[in-house]
Amino acid sequence: MIRRHKTQVLILREPFRVPFSGLPRQDRRFSAAVKERLLARPAKERYILFIGPSRKEKEKMSDTAVVLASGGMDSCVTVGLAHQVGHRLALVHVNYGQRTQRRELAAFHAIAEHYCVPESRRFVVDIGFLAAIGGSALTDASLPLPEDEPLDREGIPISYVPQRNGNLLFIAAAWAEVLGATSIWTGMVEEDSSGYPDCRRRFCDAIERAIAEGNDDEHPDPRIITPLIHMRKAEIVRTGLKINAPLHLTWSCYQREDRACGRCDSCRLRLRGFREAGAEDPIPYEQGV
């Protein structure tokens, strides 16, 4: 029995087709029975019966994407891609005691304004306990950040914040459950990055399974979407330019909030990406960079 949705009927002059993949799982058995009956009728009398939400119900239902948005270039392009495919955006920003926390928050709000995301769909979370745990030069000013070191060096850099992305994904999952969102988008990059272990796709797969295990059965289990995971920085820049993402509003520097230093790993990866993409980085850098 179909209880949740009204029925829409479309009369077409072509052979019967039903988009079963778009139907709620519990509705498909009933739809298969309908299909069997319809196929028994003469072709000219066939019509499509789509068991699904009405237009008004569709508008109320969630096609929401929860997007982790740091204010950096990668997350900005990710927001743009989620917007491009038509998702209703719900943006999450996390303050965890990072050195450029205020500047990143400002960039987050500027990007949200660009995509017309209202305040009610921006969620800013403070998890200062990551700074209290320590172990990262991003959250502990007494630890020097690497400058001008080889970008392709081996090992995990001191800028790695232990288990940061796991915390972020579970925060996004909690809000996704409340909103009924079907996806969580994140701008993690595995191929051309600083080598953080929690930026790997297999890490996201494990978190996705854990979220599904702990999720309310009445809510959809959100997929973790990582559109940039296998891209190089130059590809990310080209993608951002192609979709008109507001790269000029982003901030990537690990240690300065006025002008990007151009020497930390994040700045240098970004600059290399723009250089290889044949484009000019629109944010201001320290003189001489």
C-alpha positions in Angstrom: 0.0 0.0 0.0 1.3 3.5 -0.8 0.7 5.8 2.1 3.3 8.5 1.8 2.7 10.0 -1.6 0.0 11.1 -3.9 -0.1 9.6 -7.4 0.8 11.4 -10.5 -0.4 10.2 -13.9 1.2 11.2 -17.2 -0.5 10.3 -20.4 2.1 9.7 -23.2 1.8 8.3 -26.7 5.0 6.3 -26.5 5.5 2.8 -25.1 5.4 2.4 -21.4 8.4 3.4 -19.4 8.7 3.8 -15.6 11.7 5.4 -13.9 11.9 2.6 -11.2 15.3 3.8 -10.0 13.6 7.0 -8.8 10.9 5.4 -6.8 11.1 4.9 -3.0 12.2 1.3 -2.3 9.0 0.3 -0.6 7.0 1.5 -3.6 8.7 -0.6 -6.2 6.9 -3.9 -5.7 3.6 -2.1 -6.2 4.9 -0.3 -9.3 6.1 -3.6 -10.8 2.6 -5.0 -10.4 1.2 -1.9 -12.1 3.7 -2.3 -14.9 2.7 -5.9 -15.4 -1.0 -5.0 -15.7 -0.3 -2.1 -18.1 1.9 -4.1 -20.4 -1.0 -6.5 -20.8 -3.0 -3.7 -22.4 -2.8 -2.7 -26.1 0.2 -0.4 -26.8 -2.1 2.5 -27.7 -3.8 2.4 -24.4 -0.7 2.2 -22.2 0.1 5.1 -20.0 2.7 5.9 -17.3 1.6 5.7 -13.7 4.4 7.2 -11.6 4.0 6.5 -7.9 5.8 9.4 -6.3 5.4 12.8 -4.7 3.3 15.5 -6.2 5.0 18.7 -7.3 4.2 20.4 -4.0 5.4 17.4 -2.0 8.6 17.3 -4.1 9.3 20.9 -3.1 8.9 20.0 0.6 11.0 16.8 0.3 14.7 17.1 0.7 17.0 17.3 -2.3 19.4 18.8 0.2 23.1 18.5 0.0 25.0 19.2 3.2 28.4 20.6 2.1 31.4 21.0 4.3 32.7 24.4 3.5 36.0 25.6 5.1 36.2 28.8 3.0 39.1 27.3 1.0 39.4 26.8 -2.7 38.6 23.1 -2.8 35.5 23.4 -0.7 34.3 26.4 -2.7 34.5 24.4 -5.9 32.7 21.6 -4.2 29.9 23.9 -3.1 29.7 25.1 -6.8 29.5 21.6 -8.1 26.7 20.7 -5.7 24.9 23.9 -6.7 25.4 23.1 -10.4 23.6 19.8 -10.2 20.6 21.4 -8.6 20.9 20.6 -4.9 19.5 22.8 -2.2 22.6 23.8 -0.3 23.1 23.4 3.5 26.6 24.6 4.4 28.6 23.5 7.4 31.7 25.4 8.7 33.8 24.2 11.6 36.0 26.3 13.8 38.5 24.0 15.5 41.1 26.5 16.8 43.0 26.8 13.5 45.4 29.8 13.1 43.3 31.5 10.4 39.9 30.8 11.9 38.5 34.3 11.6 39.6 34.6 8.0 38.2 31.2 7.0 34.9 32.0 8.6 34.7 35.3 6.7 35.4 33.4 3.4 32.7 30.8 4.3 30.1 33.5 4.7 31.1 35.3 1.5 30.8 32.1 -0.5 27.4 31.3 1.1 26.3 34.8 0.2 27.5 34.2 -3.4 25.3 31.1 -3.7 22.4 32.8 -1.9 22.4 30.3 1.0 20.3 31.8 3.8 21.5 32.0 7.4 19.1 29.3 8.3 21.0 26.9 6.1 24.5 27.8 7.4 25.7 25.9 10.3 28.8 27.1 12.1 30.2 24.8 14.7 32.9 25.3 17.3 34.9 22.3 18.3 37.9 23.8 20.1 38.7 20.4 21.7 40.8 19.6 18.6 43.1 22.5 19.5 43.1 21.3 23.1 44.1 17.8 22.0 47.0 19.4 20.1 49.5 17.6 17.9 49.1 20.0 14.9 50.9 23.2 13.9 47.6 24.4 12.5 46.2 24.6 16.1 49.3 25.1 18.1 51.2 28.3 17.4 54.3 27.0 19.3 54.8 24.4 16.5 56.4 26.0 13.4 54.6 25.4 10.1 56.7 24.1 7.2 57.7 26.8 4.7 59.1 26.3 1.2 59.6 22.6 1.7 59.2 20.1 -1.2 55.5 19.6 -1.8 56.0 15.9 -2.8 57.9 14.9 0.4 56.9 11.7 2.1 55.3 11.4 5.5 52.5 13.2 7.3 53.2 16.9 7.8 52.9 18.6 11.1 49.9 20.6 9.8 47.8 17.4 10.0 45.1 17.8 12.6 44.4 14.3 14.1 41.0 12.9 13.1 39.7 16.4 12.1 37.8 15.1 9.0 36.2 12.3 10.9 34.8 14.8 13.3 33.6 17.1 10.5 31.9 14.3 8.6 30.0 13.1 11.7 28.8 16.7 12.4 27.6 17.0 8.8 25.9 13.6 9.1 24.0 14.7 12.2 22.7 17.7 10.4 22.0 15.7 7.3 19.8 13.3 9.4 17.8 16.2 10.8 17.4 17.7 7.3 16.7 14.4 5.6 19.6 15.2 3.3 20.7 12.4 0.9 24.3 13.5 0.5 27.3 15.0 2.2 29.7 16.8 0.0 33.3 17.4 0.9 36.3 18.9 -1.0 38.9 16.3 0.1 41.8 15.8 -2.2 43.9 12.6 -2.2 46.0 12.9 -5.3 47.6 16.3 -5.1 47.5 17.3 -1.4 49.5 17.5 1.8 49.1 13.7 2.4 46.7 13.7 5.2 45.4 10.2 6.0 41.9 11.3 6.6 41.6 12.7 3.0 41.6 9.3 1.4 38.5 7.9 -0.3 38.7 4.7 1.6 38.4 6.7 4.8 35.3 8.3 3.5 33.9 4.9 2.6 34.4 3.7 6.1 32.8 6.8 7.6 29.8 6.4 5.2 29.3 2.8 6.4 29.5 4.0 10.1 27.0 6.8 9.4 24.5 4.3 7.9 24.9 2.0 10.9 24.1 4.8 13.3 21.4 6.6 11.2 17.7 6.7 12.1 16.1 4.0 9.9 13.4 6.5 9.0 15.9 8.8 7.4 18.0 8.3 4.2 21.5 7.2 4.6 23.6 10.0 3.1 26.3 9.3 0.6 29.6 11.0 1.0 30.4 12.8 -2.3 34.0 13.6 -3.0 34.1 15.2 -6.5 37.7 16.4 -6.2 39.3 13.4 -4.5 41.3 12.3 -7.5 42.0 15.7 -9.1 45.2 17.6 -9.2 45.1 21.2 -8.1 45.3 22.4 -11.6 42.2 20.4 -12.5 40.4 21.9 -9.5 41.3 25.4 -10.6 40.1 24.7 -14.1 36.8 23.2 -12.8 36.3 26.2 -10.6 36.8 28.6 -13.4 34.5 26.6 -15.7 31.6 26.7 -13.2 32.3 30.3 -12.2 33.0 29.4 -8.6 34.0 32.6 -6.7 37.6 31.7 -6.2 38.4 35.3 -5.4 36.4 34.9 -2.1 38.4 31.9 -0.9 41.2 31.6 1.6 43.8 28.9 1.7 46.8 30.2 3.7 47.6 28.4 6.9 49.1 31.2 8.8 48.1 34.7 7.7 44.7 36.4 7.5 45.6 39.7 5.7 47.6 38.6 2.7 48.4 34.9 1.9 52.0 34.1 2.9 52.8 32.1 -0.3 55.2 29.9 1.6 53.1 27.4 3.6 52.2 24.1 2.0 48.6 25.2 1.3 49.6 28.4 -0.4 52.2 26.7 -2.5 49.9 23.9 -3.6 47.3 26.5 -4.6 49.8 28.6 -6.5 51.2 25.6 -8.3 47.6 24.7 -9.3 46.9 28.1 -10.8 50.2 28.2 -12.5 49.7 24.7 -14.1 46.1 25.8 -15.1 47.5 28.9 -16.8 45.4 31.2 -14.6 46.2 34.0 -12.2 45.3 33.5 -8.5 42.9 36.3 -7.6 43.7 36.5 -3.9 46.4 38.9 -2.5 49.8 37.5 -1.5 52.6 38.8 0.5 54.9 41.1 -1.5 57.5 39.2 -3.4 55.5 36.0 -3.8 
